[in-house]
Amino acid sequence: MQRTHSPRPSFSPRPSFSPRPSFSPRPSFWSGAVFGRSAGSAEGRVHVWGIPVRTIMFGALFDVRPQPAISGHNDVVMDTSSLRLTTHGLVLREWTNDDLAVMQELFDDPDVAYRTPLESPFGQAAALRYLRSAQQARHANDRIHLAITTDGHQALGELLLNRATGSIGYIVGAAHRGQRLAVRALRTMTEFAHTTVALPRVILEIEPDNHPSIAVARSAGFHPSSSAPETVTDKGRTYGLLTWEHTLTTAERG
């Protein structure tokens, strides 16, 4: 697609995951190497043992049912079917087979095609592949993909967390923009990443000309990092990605 100078919606920074494993020209990366970065690089991980966890932190209700952590592995292991985050006027829930049609509505969009590596056009088969990829990643404890809703039902966009790299990404459907959904969803996932997943630092990777996404990052409390820009080639274009970060303060780390 030809680059234009029209305003762009607030898309994620380029979250670290590979929604197109069969077609990606660089299957081992996604905004800086999903699988290339070591999962062991994340700091502050904790064990969560096999009891239901329902915690309130930063004013957010996180309802998670974890599985027992494997002895010797300092990592959070969560059940793959019951994650639901409720805060900031949103309910973030996992995708299901019932969402395939709405996935097409949300993701089959020229701006989504331009800013993300999702398949384009994004039809029924692409939606099914994406859902299966998200479910497999959740089962492997690699990535968390959540539908953005206000009522727990109708999906308005997506938020995801790559647990190995600590990177967050988001998409809001064209019909649902202008409601600060991206900011509220990003705050929710950032709080969850810090408290439940125990990541002291989370990041966004954003193109320098993606001003709406930069505004979202600033509103959610992210700041530019000192990391050098990364150059990425995808879908026939080459561009740079700037890293934005959100870290826990010493007081918040307790």
C-alpha positions in Angstrom: 0.0 0.0 0.0 1.2 3.5 -0.8 2.1 5.5 2.3 -0.1 8.6 2.7 0.0 11.4 5.2 -3.6 11.1 6.4 -4.1 10.6 10.1 -3.5 7.0 11.2 -5.5 5.2 13.9 -3.9 4.1 17.2 -2.4 0.8 16.4 0.1 -0.9 18.4 3.4 -0.4 18.2 4.3 -3.7 16.6 3.7 -6.4 19.3 6.2 -9.2 19.4 4.4 -12.2 18.0 3.9 -13.9 14.7 0.3 -14.1 13.6 1.3 -15.3 10.1 3.7 -18.1 10.9 3.4 -19.7 7.5 3.8 -16.4 5.5 6.0 -14.1 7.5 9.2 -13.3 5.6 10.9 -13.2 9.0 9.1 -15.9 11.0 11.5 -15.7 14.0 10.7 -12.0 14.5 7.9 -9.6 15.0 8.9 -6.2 16.0 12.2 -7.1 17.1 12.3 -10.8 17.5 9.7 -12.5 19.3 11.3 -15.8 19.4 14.7 -14.3 19.1 14.7 -12.7 22.5 15.3 -14.9 25.5 12.3 -15.5 27.8 14.8 -15.5 30.6 15.6 -11.9 30.0 12.4 -10.8 31.8 13.0 -9.8 35.4 11.1 -10.4 38.6 9.1 -13.5 37.7 7.3 -15.3 40.5 5.7 -18.7 41.2 1.9 -18.8 41.4 0.7 -22.1 42.8 -2.5 -24.0 41.9 -5.2 -22.0 43.5 -7.6 -19.5 42.0 -6.2 -16.0 42.0 -8.5 -13.0 42.2 -6.5 -9.9 43.0 -7.2 -6.2 43.0 -4.1 -4.0 42.1 -4.0 -0.5 40.8 -7.8 -0.5 41.2 -8.1 -3.3 38.6 -9.8 -6.7 39.1 -7.7 -9.5 37.6 -9.5 -12.8 37.7 -7.0 -15.6 36.8 -6.9 -19.3 37.6 -3.2 -20.3 37.5 -1.8 -23.8 37.0 1.0 -25.0 39.3 4.4 -23.6 38.5 6.9 -26.2 37.4 9.5 -26.7 40.1 12.7 -25.0 39.3 11.2 -22.6 36.8 10.7 -19.1 38.1 7.7 -18.2 35.9 4.0 -17.4 36.1 1.9 -20.2 34.7 -1.7 -19.4 34.1 -4.7 -21.5 33.0 -5.4 -21.1 29.3 -9.1 -20.6 29.4 -10.2 -18.2 32.1 -8.3 -14.9 31.9 -10.6 -11.8 32.2 -9.4 -8.3 33.2 -12.0 -5.7 34.3 -10.9 -2.1 34.9 -11.0 1.4 33.4 -14.5 0.7 32.2 -13.4 -2.3 30.1 -13.7 -6.0 30.2 -10.8 -7.7 28.4 -11.5 -11.4 27.6 -10.1 -14.1 25.5 -11.1 -14.7 21.9 -13.5 -17.6 21.1 -14.8 -19.3 17.9 -17.8 -17.1 18.2 -15.6 -14.1 17.4 -14.4 -15.1 14.0 -16.9 -12.9 12.1 -16.1 -9.8 14.2 -12.4 -10.5 13.9 -12.8 -10.1 10.1 -14.7 -6.8 10.6 -12.0 -5.4 12.9 -8.9 -6.6 11.1 -9.8 -6.5 7.4 -9.0 -2.8 7.3 -6.4 -0.9 5.1 -4.9 0.8 8.2 -4.5 -2.5 10.0 -2.9 -4.0 6.9 -0.5 -1.0 6.8 0.6 -0.9 10.4 0.6 -4.5 11.4 1.8 -7.9 9.9 -1.7 -9.4 9.9 -2.8 -11.0 6.7 -4.5 -8.8 4.1 -7.2 -9.3 3.0 -8.3 -10.7 6.4 -11.1 -13.1 5.6 -12.6 -16.1 7.4 -9.7 -18.4 6.8 -7.2 -15.7 8.1 -9.4 -15.2 11.1 -9.4 -18.9 11.9 -5.6 -19.1 11.5 -5.2 -16.1 13.7 -7.4 -17.5 16.4 -5.6 -20.8 16.4 -2.2 -19.1 16.6 -3.5 -17.0 19.6 -4.8 -20.1 21.4 -1.6 -22.1 20.8 0.5 -19.2 22.1 -1.7 -18.9 25.2 -1.4 -22.6 25.8 2.3 -22.4 25.5 2.3 -19.5 28.0 4.0 -17.3 25.4 1.4 -14.6 24.4 -1.9 -13.4 25.8 -4.4 -12.1 23.2 -7.5 -10.4 24.6 -10.5 -8.9 23.0 -11.3 -5.4 24.1 -14.9 -5.0 25.2 -17.0 -2.7 27.4 -19.6 -5.4 28.3 -17.7 -8.6 28.2 -19.3 -9.6 24.9 -18.9 -7.4 21.8 -15.3 -7.2 20.7 -14.1 -3.7 19.7 -10.4 -4.4 19.2 -7.5 -6.5 20.5 -4.8 -6.2 23.1 -1.9 -8.6 23.4 1.1 -9.2 25.6 4.2 -11.1 24.7 5.4 -12.5 28.0 9.0 -13.2 26.8 9.8 -9.8 25.5 7.4 -7.8 27.7 5.9 -6.1 24.6 2.3 -5.0 24.3 0.3 -4.4 21.1 -3.2 -3.2 20.3 -5.7 -2.6 17.6 -9.0 -0.8 17.8 -11.7 -1.3 15.1 -12.4 1.7 12.8 -16.0 2.0 14.0 -14.9 2.2 17.7 -12.2 4.8 17.7 -12.4 8.1 19.5 -13.5 6.5 22.9 -10.0 6.2 24.4 -10.3 2.4 24.2 -6.7 2.0 23.3 -5.5 4.1 26.2 -7.7 2.3 28.7 -6.9 -1.1 27.3 -3.1 -0.3 27.4 -3.3 0.8 31.0 -5.1 -2.4 31.9 -2.6 -4.7 30.3 0.3 -2.7 31.6 -1.0 -3.0 35.2 -1.6 -6.7 34.6 1.9 -7.2 33.2 3.5 -5.5 36.2 1.4 -7.1 38.9 0.3 -10.5 37.8 3.0 -11.5 35.3 5.5 -9.7 37.5 7.3 -7.8 34.7 8.9 -4.6 36.0 9.3 -3.2 32.5 7.0 -3.4 29.5 7.5 -1.9 26.1 5.7 -0.7 22.9 7.4 -0.5 19.5 6.0 2.4 17.4 6.8 3.9 14.0 8.0 7.5 14.3 5.1 8.8 12.1 2.4 6.9 14.0 1.3 10.0 16.0 -2.0 8.6 17.3 -0.2 5.6 18.8 2.5 7.8 20.3 -0.3 9.9 21.9 -1.8 6.6 23.3 1.6 5.6 24.7 2.1 9.0 26.4 -1.4 9.0 27.9 -0.8 5.5 29.3 2.4 6.7 31.0 5.0 5.3 28.6 8.2 7.2 27.8 10.7 6.9 25.0 13.5 4.5 25.9 17.2 4.9 25.1 17.2 1.9 22.8 18.3 2.5 19.2 15.5 2.3 16.6 15.0 -1.0 14.9 14.7 -1.3 11.2 12.1 -3.7 9.9 11.1 -4.8 6.4 7.6 -6.3 6.1 5.0 -6.3 3.4 7.3 -4.6 0.9 8.2 -1.6 3.0 11.1 -0.8 5.3 10.6 1.4 8.4 11.9 2.1 11.8 10.5 1.2 15.2 11.0 3.3 18.3 10.8 1.7 21.8 8.6 3.2 24.5 8.7 1.8 28.0 6.8 1.7 31.2 8.6 0.7 34.4 7.6 0.1 38.0 8.9 2.7 40.5 10.9 1.5 43.4 7.9 2.2 45.7 5.6 0.2 43.5 8.0 -2.7 43.5 7.7 -2.7 47.2 
